[in-house]
């Protein structure tokens, strides 16, 4: 590991160092090696791009790389990777049936061997990617994946709507990863986008995978029992924020779903009234025409309402739902950060008590301290990034919803105005008193 | 018109109007055009009040009374605006008036009263007769009823109606003195006629059928409308929850706070706006309800025709059989089986004197029968004529009113859409500041 940039501030891939008992640190090393490899190809990256300073792994530089105000302005212009998820297909084998999605990548990044890639991935693969990213970066915030199963409504896994909803969510997931300064430059991400199925399978088999996750969970439980002594205030603030945010976003999700339900029920009633006016028109002479028009207007309004409900389901509800899932991620991230600190605190205590091996322990302690600092800073930066993204996502979701509601009312307005117009011209034409 | 100015109170079966006169009045049936009564006097039901008192069985009861105000037209236009004459009436008195008019003018499609109990309600309204919203809508309905009667060419001339508007005390007794209740056709009689009538006027049969259809279709509409109103209420009110959550959420956000907070206010406004919307829709429902009840009144006129026609047919039938009897008696042939014939066979023929007496009696009866048939035929023909005139008047009124109701519904929907556009545009602006 001869990268000159790496200094002693970070537990890098120096294999002579005693491996810390915390597995997550070990994983960190591995990924960093890979990342180092990628960037040692001597590429010149554009100024201000998210990949520029990523391999200067000192905490300070890490913080710097998150300050991408410049990037925000010309995001679309400086975007050098485009990922889409589409074309779901059912695959039937002797053992199982599952759905694969086409993942297409277009990029100008030089670490990619080509500029276009097309692979097929199944949900499990996305799950694997997420797990890898979380293991490698325990205090960074990974955008949530759509859930494995949908409990409500008993949706079948192979139901068209379910697959489409999932596809959209997977698309968003990958795009969030691609937009993330650290995640998008990981090896795992690149492999996910480019490797053929066989290649991916063998890559998956390397690395810690399932066992390490188990280990982490056990450790997490143990750590939570141990508790953190001096949590910095900003993380306590984050915790409080996350708790409050969880409640609010949960409420918004429920309210929005309730609105959809009520609108659907209103629609059912509305659908019945048109035919009644048509029926009535059959008993009438003078009134037949306005009654028929009335029925037509109601039917048009029904169509618009149906459209409005569909759009709520397709656009607002999924976004809110994703942020509900986000809260779990946020809680997990905060927990993991706490664990890292708890580990360090425990080690510090142990050092105070032990007489022998002090020097070795001190070295280890320093590493853990660095690791903790690194994790804290990573979280702080990613927190800011996450808040920006959340704000953008939710703002545009609500703005779009408001706009669609305006459109809905405008269309209904036009329907009724044309009805009025028809009646008024009719009255002028006939003259009121003389009946035809 | 028919108001001869005499002190006669009973005007039962008054068909003083000649066909040509009533034809002229066809053109003047719109409330705007006005009858001579409306030209003299402004009528309104201004207020409603709760009263308690002892009822017929000496028990305490609470009821509502309505203030009827009448005002001479000239005074108002002169700008002096004197205190109007007024009196209090309760719903049961309105019912009494209407029942009287039904009996006195069976050929008229008598305007209906607002419903006795709230029906086709959606959840927000209670079916409670004491509920202030219900009382208010009833007040409007009663005023509408009075104006309908006052603008009817025939009904507006009725003295009982006039005294209903002007004489608080003793009006009830006056109505009872007309003895109208005795003249009312029993339900059984009417039902019997409906089943057994042979040749009713086709137009009336069609009109009755129309009445059935109108009632059915409007009932369905009102039911669906009530359910839809319920649902719409739910949709709007749930948005109020957005308001609450946005407000709470804004407390934990820094940059998003202001946008969220103000968006929340707009959501609250949106949720609140449904109350006005549904109140206006209630007005539309009331307009439909009036014609739901009018359908009943139309059917009543048709049923009366069936009754008069049936009575004519009965009288004619009776005459025919009497004539047959005479023939049999005169010629000595027994055509039809009759008890008399049988008894005479069993107990011997009658004496010539007996036969003579019988014949004479039959002759008288036949004469009377022919008179009766003539009378009933005239009654029937006149009824058909005047009833059809009023039905035509009603049809024109109905076409006009219902078209206006549809138009006002469209206007209501337009207003609702405009409000929605405004609220969501405002919300959109707030959201974009999030």
Interface residues (C-beta under 8 A of the other chain):
Chain A: X241 X244 X245 X248 X251 X252 X255 X258 X259 X262 X263 X265 X266 X268 X269 X270 X272 X273 X276 X277 X279 X280 X283 X284 X286 X287 X290 X291 X294 X297 X301 X391 X394 X395 X398 X399 X402 X403 X405 X406 X408 X409 X410 X412 X413 X416 X417 X419 X420 X423 X432 X433 X435
Chain B: X27 X210 X213 X214 X217 X218 X220 X221 X224 X225 X227 X228 X231 X232 X234 X235 X238 X239 X241 X242 X245 X248 X249 X252 X255 X256 X259 X263 X396 X398 X399 X400 X402 X403 X406 X407 X409 X410 X411 X413 X414 X417 X418 X420 X421 X424 X425 X427 X428 X431 X432 X434
